[in-house]
Amino acid sequence: MAKAKFLEFIATADEYDALIMESQFIKKFRPPYNVVLRDDKNYPSLRIDPSEDFPRLEVVRRVKRDGALYFGPYTSASTLKEAIRTLRKAFPLRICRSGKPPIRSRPCLNHDMGLCSGPCCGLIAREAYRSIVNELIQFLTGKADRVRLELELRMKEAAEQLDFERAALYRDRLKAVEAITQKQYVVGRSTVDLDVLGIWNEDASFHVTVVFVRQGIITGQKNLDISNAQGTTEEIIGSFIRQYYTGTSFIPDEIIVPVNLDDRDSLESFLGNLRGKKVNIGRAVKGYRKELLELAQKNAREHALAKLKTLEHRQSALSKLTELFGLSKLPRLIACVDISTLFGRHTVGGIVVFRDGLPDPSLYRAYDLDNTSLQGDPAMMAYTLKRFREEEPLIFGSLDLLVLDGGKGQLSAVLDLIKTFPEASPPVIALAKEKTGDSRNERLLLEKVYVPGLSEPISLEKEPEVLRLLQLLRDEAHKFALTNYRKKHRSFLTHSVLDSIPGIGPKRKALLLRHFGDVNLIRDAELDDLLTVPGLPTSLARRIYDFFHSLSR
């Protein structure tokens, strides 16, 4: 309070409104002495919107309060992808990305593979499809036994009716469900949903691990870092609970904490109002809840130590980078430039920036190079850097090192450009892959760095930490430039292909895209599919069909 210049207050109706407003103000103004949650990553979640006629299962990384159901978060994206492949066998919902299933005369390949029930072709009634959706929701909320029992009953019922094909479908779905449930870690028989909070304090930084237990099964955990924290552990946890659960779509029945909270009653009331149901907050002293709390505490400690070790590795890599290339200071802000193109079309120049060895996406920039007459990667890279300096002078002036994805040509072009700048520019190096031999099948394993003033490149074989950092930087630049290239390419396909068909203007283009979902489905549509589009003349439907089929020939 000694640093406060003035005090302003807002009167609210009750404590609940005050807590909501406090959370919103902290997120908006980010005051330095309030708890600020820093998530270690945006974990993926599963989303289903029951309000849709034919809902689909999708993976998202941002939870919204849009009325949809969210499940997760899941800490391993690769494990989640594997689980989704099995889930789609067990619960064959549609996979198409459009808001509603496009109308088709025949099903897609996913239906033939048993991954979709074919609502686009009317192969499943809405009630039967809704039944699959409800089963999936029950399964994701931890009621796997109920789903398994229902599938067994349907399988036996179909077999008794001598409908062996339908019985085989239920058998395959049952096997898929069992394959998923066998991998789940069961910790208790309770049907209560729990969140277990572990906290670890290391050098004035707090690290929190939230372990998710759903219907007695550990479904994952989330690690968060708390910066600028002031107060006791009890105060930190109370503030954490208010902020964390205000921004999440799911609040469990019970939250287990490692310490007794003085404001427990107000927190329970606050969360109960958010959830619409009672929420219990308490400290576990025995049983499997205590074991879960010990697990969460252990994971918080391991997360804190891992973060500290990672920080030490980054600092070591930056120090070695400074020494290796003779930099005047530690390169806290490093930029990397890359070009992405295909036969000179849809060319994009991308620049990514790392701060203290970590990506800072807020400083990423991409530039469209199609309207230039430049030829060759070196000239495009120099032009990209020129644009970056002109449009982002503050960022460019703060750079400690500039890395180019390329070799001598790229380095020479950029150095020629830098000579024209009146102000001092950051040091420049170029990272290139070199062949390890003359064999045509030889892998490109050797990374070399070209440095101004040296005739031969520097090999980084003996500097793995520096090599790893530069590879991460280069790969991030490549991914960013490629992502923006693909966006341009998709936009080109979406607009130019449809625009080249006589009789299709903005309204009919929107009509077609709304009906089919994307250009690929329009291209693959049969004439009968096109004739079902409301408001599309028969002559135009035939023209669209002839146009795409003439391209395929």
C-alpha positions as a printed NumPy array, in Angstrom:
array([[  0.   ,   0.   ,   0.   ],
       [  2.99 ,   2.331,   0.481],
       [  3.31 ,   2.614,  -3.326],
       [ -0.378,   3.347,  -3.938],
       [ -1.123,   6.912,  -5.16 ],
       [ -4.878,   6.896,  -4.526],
       [ -7.66 ,   4.524,  -3.453],
       [-10.862,   3.864,  -5.374],
       [-13.661,   1.515,  -4.367],
       [-16.817,   0.048,  -5.92 ],
       [-19.794,  -1.023,  -3.814],
       [-21.261,  -4.429,  -4.715],
       [-24.425,  -6.235,  -3.702],
       [-22.652,  -9.029,  -1.815],
       [-19.369, -10.883,  -1.334],
       [-20.012, -13.102,  -4.382],
       [-20.239, -10.078,  -6.714],
       [-17.118,  -8.628,  -5.111],
       [-15.128, -11.826,  -5.734],
       [-16.269, -11.97 ,  -9.373],
       [-15.296,  -8.331,  -9.919],
       [-11.93 ,  -8.843,  -8.188],
       [-11.117, -11.746, -10.503],
       [-12.104,  -9.74 , -13.602],
       [-10.014,  -6.718, -12.545],
       [ -6.947,  -8.877, -11.832],
       [ -7.17 , -10.385, -15.319],
       [ -7.746,  -6.989, -16.933],
       [ -5.166,  -4.823, -15.123],
       [ -2.655,  -7.535, -14.028],
       [ -1.587,  -5.712, -10.82 ],
       [  1.981,  -6.592,  -9.752],
       [  1.136,  -7.679,  -6.203],
       [ -1.78 ,  -9.976,  -6.99 ],
       [ -1.422, -13.632,  -7.859],
       [ -0.814, -14.047, -11.587],
       [ -1.33 , -17.562, -12.925],
       [  1.056, -18.679, -15.626],
       [  0.019, -21.937, -17.227],
       [  2.927, -24.047, -18.462],
       [  0.957, -24.825, -21.635],
       [ -2.51 , -24.728, -23.153],
       [ -3.595, -28.307, -22.658],
       [ -6.125, -29.719, -25.127],
       [ -9.708, -30.475, -24.102],
       [-12.555, -32.341, -25.771],
       [-15.664, -30.386, -26.774],
       [-19.207, -31.507, -27.603],
       [-22.063, -29.098, -28.256],
       [-25.343, -30.91 , -27.399],
       [-27.381, -28.055, -28.928],
       [-26.34 , -29.124, -32.444],
       [-28.619, -31.506, -34.351],
       [-25.69 , -33.843, -34.973],
       [-22.925, -32.956, -32.478],
       [-19.314, -33.911, -33.146],
       [-16.31 , -34.51 , -30.93 ],
       [-13.537, -31.963, -31.408],
       [-10.236, -31.059, -29.77 ],
       [ -9.844, -27.455, -28.58 ],
       [ -7.212, -25.611, -26.579],
       [ -9.429, -22.805, -25.346],
       [-12.446, -23.38 , -23.126],
       [-15.336, -20.968, -23.699],
       [-18.595, -20.427, -21.868],
       [-20.686, -21.177, -24.969],
       [-23.066, -23.807, -23.622],
       [-20.981, -26.693, -24.957],
       [-19.597, -29.501, -22.799],
       [-15.825, -29.583, -22.254],
       [-13.852, -32.543, -20.942],
       [-10.263, -32.323, -19.795],
       [ -7.796, -30.789, -19.922],
       [ -5.588, -33.663, -21.088],
       [ -1.876, -33.277, -20.422],
       [ -0.588, -35.459, -23.282],
       [ -1.676, -34.419, -26.771],
       [ -0.278, -37.619, -28.319],
       [ -2.128, -39.826, -25.83 ],
       [ -5.297, -37.828, -26.473],
       [ -4.985, -38.377, -30.248],
       [ -4.605, -42.097, -29.679],
       [ -7.635, -42.075, -27.374],
       [ -9.713, -40.164, -29.935],
       [ -8.947, -42.751, -32.599],
       [-10.347, -45.418, -30.269],
       [-13.25 , -43.221, -29.159],
       [-14.348, -42.769, -32.763],
       [-14.538, -46.523, -33.168],
       [-16.607, -46.805, -29.99 ],
       [-18.764, -43.724, -30.648],
       [-18.95 , -43.131, -34.441],
       [-19.936, -39.47 , -34.522],
       [-19.406, -37.35 , -37.62 ],
       [-15.907, -35.967, -38.22 ],
       [-16.666, -33.253, -40.826],
       [-15.883, -29.765, -39.539],
       [-18.954, -27.926, -40.79 ],
       [-21.559, -26.689, -38.323],
       [-24.006, -29.269, -39.628],
       [-23.435, -32.379, -41.741],
       [-23.26 , -31.575, -45.463],
       [-25.961, -33.257, -47.536],
       [-24.42 , -36.045, -49.602],
       [-25.777, -38.816, -51.798],
       [-23.164, -41.282, -50.595],
       [-21.094, -41.494, -47.389],
       [-17.42 , -40.627, -47.119],
       [-14.554, -43.   , -46.416],
       [-14.893, -42.51 , -42.642],
       [-18.255, -44.282, -42.733],
       [-16.781, -47.204, -44.657],
       [-14.062, -47.465, -41.995],
       [-16.648, -47.518, -39.198],
       [-15.603, -44.112, -37.853],
       [-18.806, -42.223, -38.759],
       [-22.46 , -43.216, -38.628],
       [-23.277, -41.295, -41.831],
       [-25.809, -38.625, -40.784],
       [-25.012, -36.686, -43.983],
       [-26.65 , -39.437, -46.037],
       [-29.51 , -40.177, -43.673],
       [-27.998, -43.531, -42.655],
       [-28.823, -42.917, -38.988],
       [-31.874, -41.335, -37.396],
       [-31.428, -38.294, -35.189],
       [-32.646, -40.194, -32.112],
       [-30.154, -43.022, -32.669],
       [-27.35 , -40.507, -33.239],
       [-28.35 , -38.657, -30.059],
       [-28.135, -41.968, -28.186],
       [-24.47 , -42.344, -29.266],
       [-23.794, -38.754, -28.168],
       [-25.296, -39.414, -24.738],
       [-23.235, -42.593, -24.369],
       [-20.054, -40.675, -25.199],
       [-20.912, -37.946, -22.666],
       [-21.527, -40.585, -19.999],
       [-18.227, -42.242, -20.832],
       [-16.279, -38.975, -20.66 ],
       [-17.861, -38.123, -17.307],
       [-16.541, -41.385, -15.857],
       [-19.625, -43.594, -16.242],
       [-17.826, -46.181, -18.383],
       [-19.426, -49.143, -16.578],
       [-22.89 , -47.898, -17.489],
       [-21.895, -47.46 , -21.144],
       [-20.258, -50.895, -21.238],
       [-23.374, -52.527, -19.775],
       [-25.653, -50.757, -22.267],
       [-23.525, -51.896, -25.223],
       [-23.49 , -55.484, -23.943],
       [-27.292, -55.491, -23.652],
       [-27.704, -54.105, -27.185],
       [-25.236, -56.639, -28.581],
       [-27.083, -59.563, -26.984],
       [-30.437, -58.139, -28.045],
       [-29.284, -57.85 , -31.675],
       [-27.867, -61.387, -31.594],
       [-31.138, -62.789, -30.216],
       [-32.956, -61.107, -33.103],
       [-30.444, -62.772, -35.494],
       [-29.229, -59.337, -36.578],
       [-25.59 , -60.419, -36.458],
       [-24.297, -57.459, -38.461],
       [-25.673, -55.003, -35.907],
       [-24.436, -57.227, -33.07 ],
       [-20.941, -57.147, -34.585],
       [-21.037, -53.325, -34.614],
       [-21.909, -53.249, -30.908],
       [-19.184, -55.848, -30.243],
       [-16.56 , -53.663, -31.951],
       [-17.737, -50.59 , -30.043],
       [-17.591, -52.564, -26.78 ],
       [-14.017, -53.669, -27.499],
       [-13.002, -50.061, -28.178],
       [-14.541, -48.889, -24.887],
       [-12.742, -51.652, -22.969],
       [ -9.444, -50.75 , -24.67 ],
       [ -9.72 , -47.196, -23.309],
       [-10.898, -48.062, -19.793],
       [ -8.072, -50.562, -19.307],
       [ -5.564, -47.66 , -19.513],
       [ -7.301, -45.54 , -16.865],
       [ -5.791, -45.235, -13.38 ],
       [ -8.503, -46.055, -10.821],
       [ -7.827, -44.638,  -7.336],
       [-11.154, -45.16 ,  -5.589],
       [-14.772, -46.162,  -5.944],
       [-16.167, -42.721,  -5.193],
       [-18.548, -41.178,  -7.732],
       [-17.532, -37.684,  -6.591],
       [-15.494, -35.517,  -8.968],
       [-12.385, -34.186,  -7.23 ],
       [ -9.696, -31.623,  -7.937],
       [ -6.63 , -32.074,  -5.73 ],
       [ -4.323, -29.064,  -5.259],
       [ -0.627, -29.485,  -4.558],
       [  1.61 , -26.445,  -3.992],
       [  5.381, -25.99 ,  -3.785],
       [  7.292, -22.845,  -2.88 ],
       [ 10.765, -22.44 ,  -4.401],
       [ 12.728, -19.178,  -4.145],
       [  9.616, -17.003,  -3.615],
       [  7.876, -18.642,  -6.605],
       [  4.834, -20.849,  -6.112],
       [  4.065, -23.851,  -8.317],
       [  0.614, -25.446,  -8.257],
       [ -0.429, -28.844,  -9.585],
       [ -4.13 , -29.648,  -9.999],
       [ -4.835, -33.395, -10.213],
       [ -8.177, -34.21 , -11.864],
       [-10.093, -37.188, -10.441],
       [-13.343, -38.025, -12.196],
       [-15.584, -40.788, -10.839],
       [-12.628, -42.313,  -8.981],
       [-10.293, -42.185, -12.01 ],
       [ -7.265, -39.901, -12.423],
       [ -7.819, -38.289, -15.827],
       [ -4.82 , -35.924, -15.821],
       [ -3.254, -32.937, -14.155],
       [ -2.412, -29.312, -14.848],
       [  0.672, -27.409, -13.73 ],
       [  0.641, -23.663, -13.156],
       [  3.176, -21.143, -11.938],
       [  2.289, -18.213,  -9.701],
       [  4.394, -15.108, -10.122],
       [  4.484, -11.897,  -8.081],
       [  2.818, -13.674,  -5.19 ],
       [  2.558, -11.856,  -1.861],
       [  1.19 , -13.529,   1.259],
       [  1.03 , -16.824,   3.118],
       [  0.444, -20.216,   1.5  ],
       [ -3.184, -20.103,   2.708],
       [ -3.724, -16.697,   1.055],
       [ -2.023, -17.832,  -2.16 ],
       [ -4.242, -20.929,  -2.426],
       [ -7.396, -18.907,  -1.727],
       [ -6.492, -16.398,  -4.425],
       [ -5.572, -19.237,  -6.79 ],
       [ -8.952, -20.943,  -6.327],
       [-10.859, -17.726,  -7.057],
       [ -8.93 , -16.984, -10.25 ],
       [ -8.543, -20.507, -11.59 ],
       [-12.166, -21.621, -11.25 ],
       [-13.535, -18.329, -12.545],
       [-11.813, -19.086, -15.857],
       [-12.727, -22.77 , -16.199],
       [-15.92 , -24.353, -17.489],
       [-15.925, -27.256, -14.999],
       [-16.021, -27.004, -11.22 ],
       [-15.861, -30.354,  -9.356],
       [-17.89 , -31.528,  -6.381],
       [-14.908, -31.288,  -4.059],
       [-11.538, -29.518,  -3.961],
       [ -8.828, -30.969,  -1.729],
       [ -6.228, -28.469,  -0.479],
       [ -2.995, -28.98 ,   1.494],
       [ -3.764, -26.416,   4.217],
       [ -6.764, -25.192,   6.191],
       [ -8.265, -22.053,   4.657],
       [ -9.675, -19.273,   6.858],
       [-11.979, -18.069,   4.056],
       [-13.219, -21.565,   3.152],
       [-16.891, -20.7  ,   3.684],
       [-16.778, -17.691,   1.368],
       [-14.863, -19.694,  -1.277],
       [-17.395, -22.539,  -1.133],
       [-20.226, -20.032,  -1.496],
       [-18.428, -18.32 ,  -4.378],
       [-17.804, -21.56 ,  -6.289],
       [-21.272, -22.875,  -5.462],
       [-22.836, -19.796,  -7.073],
       [-20.612, -20.235, -10.151],
       [-21.433, -23.926, -10.45 ],
       [-25.062, -23.823,  -9.402],
       [-24.376, -26.657,  -6.965],
       [-22.651, -27.061,  -3.626],
       [-18.847, -27.306,  -3.693],
       [-16.807, -28.645,  -0.766],
       [-13.28 , -27.439,  -0.01 ],
       [-11.219, -29.218,   2.597],
       [ -7.934, -30.716,   3.69 ],
       [ -7.521, -34.497,   3.471],
       [ -6.183, -36.192,   6.592],
       [ -6.639, -39.905,   5.82 ],
       [ -7.603, -42.472,   3.216],
       [ -7.135, -42.27 ,  -0.524],
       [ -7.836, -38.518,  -0.493],
       [ -4.68 , -38.05 ,   1.596],
       [ -2.758, -40.235,  -0.882],
       [ -4.044, -38.074,  -3.736],
       [ -2.956, -34.935,  -1.888],
       [  0.532, -36.387,  -1.384],
       [  0.623, -37.23 ,  -5.101],
       [ -0.354, -33.654,  -6.027],
       [  2.261, -32.234,  -3.643],
       [  4.927, -34.506,  -5.134],
       [  3.999, -33.48 ,  -8.666],
       [  4.083, -29.782,  -7.741],
       [  7.581, -30.247,  -6.344],
       [  8.755, -32.198,  -9.418],
       [  7.258, -29.55 , -11.7  ],
       [  9.072, -26.788,  -9.794],
       [ 12.408, -28.62 ,  -9.958],
       [ 11.911, -29.378, -13.662],
       [ 11.184, -25.711, -14.379],
       [ 14.289, -24.683, -12.445],
       [ 16.431, -27.216, -14.301],
       [ 15.037, -26.087, -17.658],
       [ 15.784, -22.468, -16.759],
       [ 19.365, -23.404, -15.867],
       [ 19.763, -25.214, -19.207],
       [ 18.46 , -22.185, -21.108],
       [ 20.776, -19.812, -19.272],
       [ 23.712, -22.15 , -19.894],
       [ 22.88 , -22.337, -23.613],
       [ 22.636, -18.547, -23.889],
       [ 25.952, -18.104, -22.065],
       [ 27.708, -20.598, -24.35 ],
       [ 26.118, -18.934, -27.384],
       [ 27.525, -15.592, -26.215],
       [ 30.998, -17.046, -25.78 ],
       [ 31.005, -19.105, -28.992],
       [ 30.099, -16.236, -31.309],
       [ 31.835, -13.457, -29.375],
       [ 28.671, -11.49 , -28.583],
       [ 28.98 ,  -8.362, -26.471],
       [ 26.12 ,  -9.369, -24.155],
       [ 23.784, -12.235, -23.344],
       [ 21.293, -12.612, -26.258],
       [ 18.041, -12.325, -24.33 ],
       [ 16.083, -11.389, -27.466],
       [ 16.819, -13.506, -30.558],
       [ 14.947, -13.357, -33.884],
       [ 14.973, -15.898, -36.701],
       [ 13.907, -15.307, -40.32 ],
       [ 12.545, -17.975, -42.678],
       [ 10.844, -18.008, -46.079],
       [  8.077, -20.413, -47.088],
       [  6.994, -20.785, -50.728],
       [  6.129, -23.326, -53.41 ],
       [  7.346, -22.632, -56.931],
       [  7.394, -18.927, -56.097],
       [  3.664, -18.737, -55.243],
       [  1.963, -17.698, -51.978],
       [  5.379, -16.719, -50.603],
       [  5.525, -15.724, -46.94 ],
       [  8.41 , -14.286, -44.935],
       [  8.188, -15.191, -41.257],
       [ 10.035, -13.808, -38.241],
       [  9.851, -15.374, -34.785],
       [ 11.368, -14.   , -31.584],
       [ 12.659, -15.891, -28.534],
       [ 12.919, -14.107, -25.19 ],
       [ 15.324, -15.675, -22.684],
       [ 15.372, -18.863, -24.763],
       [ 11.56 , -19.208, -24.995],
       [  9.154, -18.304, -27.846],
       [  7.365, -14.966, -27.53 ],
       [  4.488, -15.252, -30.049],
       [  3.388, -11.667, -29.386],
       [  6.47 , -10.543, -31.337],
       [  6.023, -12.891, -34.319],
       [  5.466, -11.218, -37.685],
       [  4.591, -12.572, -41.167],
       [  4.879, -10.707, -44.491],
       [  3.229, -11.37 , -47.85 ],
       [  5.914, -11.443, -50.556],
       [  3.714, -12.248, -53.573],
       [  3.472,  -8.623, -54.674],
       [  7.226,  -8.238, -55.006],
       [  9.378,  -9.021, -58.033],
       [ 12.064, -10.629, -55.905],
       [ 13.713, -13.818, -57.045],
       [ 15.477, -16.266, -54.769],
       [ 15.48 , -16.981, -51.068],
       [ 18.306, -14.565, -50.095],
       [ 16.6  , -11.537, -51.668],
       [ 13.252, -12.444, -50.078],
       [ 14.893, -12.865, -46.671],
       [ 16.581,  -9.459, -46.924],
       [ 13.282,  -7.854, -47.966],
       [ 11.464,  -9.497, -45.041],
       [ 14.03 ,  -8.113, -42.612],
       [ 13.762,  -4.677, -44.22 ],
       [  9.989,  -4.688, -43.723],
       [ 10.4  ,  -5.854, -40.152],
       [ 12.813,  -3.029, -39.334],
       [ 10.565,  -0.41 , -40.944],
       [  7.31 ,  -1.607, -39.366],
       [  8.674,  -2.772, -35.987],
       [ 11.628,  -0.461, -35.192],
       [ 11.355,  -0.943, -31.425],
       [ 11.506,  -4.742, -31.656],
       [ 14.296,  -4.655, -34.237],
       [ 16.291,  -2.201, -32.137],
       [ 15.976,  -4.466, -29.067],
       [ 17.316,  -7.608, -30.759],
       [ 20.539,  -9.078, -29.392],
       [ 21.009, -11.623, -32.186],
       [ 19.542, -12.327, -35.62 ],
       [ 19.522, -15.894, -36.972],
       [ 18.868, -16.741, -40.637],
       [ 17.554, -20.076, -41.837],
       [ 20.06 , -20.537, -44.643],
       [ 23.681, -20.437, -45.656],
       [ 26.212, -18.104, -47.289],
       [ 23.758, -16.631, -49.791],
       [ 21.211, -15.579, -47.174],
       [ 23.914, -14.222, -44.874],
       [ 25.542, -12.183, -47.661],
       [ 22.209, -10.639, -48.767],
       [ 21.256,  -9.624, -45.232],
       [ 24.701,  -8.192, -44.475],
       [ 24.5  ,  -6.044, -47.634],
       [ 21.123,  -4.769, -46.436],
       [ 22.352,  -4.031, -42.905],
       [ 25.205,  -1.887, -44.275],
       [ 22.546,   0.564, -45.536],
       [ 21.048,   1.042, -42.054],
       [ 22.223,   4.205, -40.295],
       [ 21.815,   2.724, -36.812],
       [ 23.672,  -0.178, -35.256],
       [ 22.174,  -3.579, -36.067],
       [ 22.203,  -6.851, -34.105],
       [ 24.857,  -9.507, -34.87 ],
       [ 23.808, -11.914, -37.63 ],
       [ 24.499, -15.635, -38.093],
       [ 23.056, -18.215, -40.507],
       [ 22.157, -21.798, -39.559],
       [ 22.367, -24.338, -42.382],
       [ 22.212, -28.094, -42.79 ],
       [ 25.237, -29.655, -44.47 ],
       [ 25.529, -33.103, -46.002],
       [ 27.742, -35.529, -44.127],
       [ 28.851, -37.261, -47.33 ],
       [ 28.488, -37.46 , -51.079],
       [ 26.046, -40.338, -51.025],
       [ 22.644, -39.461, -52.416],
       [ 20.95 , -41.287, -49.569],
       [ 23.102, -39.657, -46.888],
       [ 21.056, -38.008, -44.129],
       [ 21.508, -34.314, -43.448],
       [ 22.729, -34.57 , -39.899],
       [ 25.366, -31.887, -39.589],
       [ 24.291, -28.383, -38.614],
       [ 26.743, -25.564, -39.337],
       [ 26.668, -21.87 , -38.558],
       [ 27.963, -19.229, -40.965],
       [ 29.417, -16.191, -39.216],
       [ 30.453, -12.871, -40.832],
       [ 34.222, -12.632, -41.271],
       [ 34.853, -16.394, -41.192],
       [ 35.486, -18.256, -44.439],
       [ 34.433, -21.621, -43.008],
       [ 31.263, -22.387, -41.045],
       [ 31.349, -23.386, -37.363],
       [ 30.251, -26.917, -36.481],
       [ 28.117, -27.293, -33.375],
       [ 28.663, -31.02 , -32.823],
       [ 30.552, -30.322, -29.599],
       [ 28.029, -27.716, -28.371],
       [ 24.745, -29.66 , -28.017],
       [ 23.044, -27.031, -25.813],
       [ 23.703, -24.236, -28.323],
       [ 22.729, -26.504, -31.211],
       [ 19.463, -27.433, -29.524],
       [ 18.563, -23.781, -28.882],
       [ 19.286, -22.717, -32.477],
       [ 17.392, -25.711, -33.855],
       [ 14.347, -24.85 , -31.731],
       [ 14.528, -21.27 , -32.988],
       [ 14.922, -22.321, -36.634],
       [ 12.17 , -24.957, -36.432],
       [  9.779, -22.451, -34.836],
       [ 10.478, -19.954, -37.625],
       [  9.934, -22.659, -40.238],
       [  6.649, -23.743, -38.638],
       [  5.398, -20.152, -38.367],
       [  6.243, -19.299, -41.99 ],
       [  4.766, -22.583, -43.236],
       [  1.552, -22.071, -41.265],
       [  1.057, -18.65 , -42.831],
       [  1.88 , -20.042, -46.284],
       [ -0.794, -22.723, -45.858],
       [ -3.34 , -20.095, -44.807],
       [ -2.616, -18.141, -47.996],
       [ -2.746, -21.282, -50.096],
       [ -6.092, -22.377, -48.611],
       [ -7.486, -18.868, -49.089],
       [ -6.353, -18.959, -52.721],
       [ -8.053, -22.302, -53.315],
       [-11.217, -21.195, -51.554],
       [-11.568, -17.949, -53.456],
       [ -9.919, -18.379, -56.817],
       [-11.41 , -21.765, -57.743],
       [-14.993, -20.744, -57.009],
       [-14.516, -17.24 , -58.408],
       [-13.379, -18.686, -61.725],
       [-16.774, -20.357, -62.316],
       [-19.143, -18.045, -64.243],
       [-22.348, -17.302, -62.363],
       [-20.901, -17.627, -58.842],
       [-20.78 , -14.385, -56.902],
       [-20.245, -13.732, -53.187],
       [-23.778, -14.805, -52.196],
       [-23.78 , -18.086, -54.087],
       [-20.25 , -18.803, -52.929],
       [-21.373, -18.348, -49.308],
       [-24.428, -20.524, -50.015],
       [-22.262, -23.365, -51.346],
       [-19.749, -23.16 , -48.52 ],
       [-22.513, -23.051, -45.915],
       [-24.154, -26.113, -47.448],
       [-21.063, -28.283, -48.057],
       [-18.61 , -26.95 , -45.471],
       [-15.517, -26.449, -47.651],
       [-14.288, -26.359, -51.247],
       [-12.997, -29.93 , -51.168],
       [-16.509, -31.243, -50.52 ],
       [-17.876, -29.07 , -53.337],
       [-15.192, -30.424, -55.664],
       [-16.022, -34.041, -54.755],
       [-19.811, -33.563, -54.869],
       [-21.898, -35.486, -57.389],
       [-24.384, -33.649, -59.573],
       [-27.264, -34.955, -57.43 ],
       [-25.582, -33.438, -54.348],
       [-25.309, -30.04 , -56.051],
       [-28.945, -30.151, -57.144],
       [-30.038, -30.393, -53.491],
       [-28.555, -26.965, -52.651],
       [-31.535, -24.664, -52.036],
       [-31.628, -21.651, -54.354],
       [-28.969, -22.995, -56.765],
       [-30.211, -23.124, -60.399],
       [-29.938, -26.476, -62.164],
       [-27.834, -24.957, -64.95 ],
       [-25.324, -23.567, -62.435],
       [-25.164, -26.861, -60.529],
       [-24.309, -28.627, -63.79 ],
       [-21.707, -25.944, -64.615],
       [-20.015, -26.414, -61.219],
       [-19.98 , -30.192, -61.668],
       [-18.555, -29.94 , -65.201],
       [-15.926, -27.413, -64.058],
       [-14.435, -29.558, -61.299],
       [-14.62 , -32.768, -63.31 ],
       [-12.849, -31.121, -66.231],
       [-10.051, -30.153, -63.801],
       [ -9.757, -33.742, -62.578],
       [ -9.43 , -34.974, -66.142]])
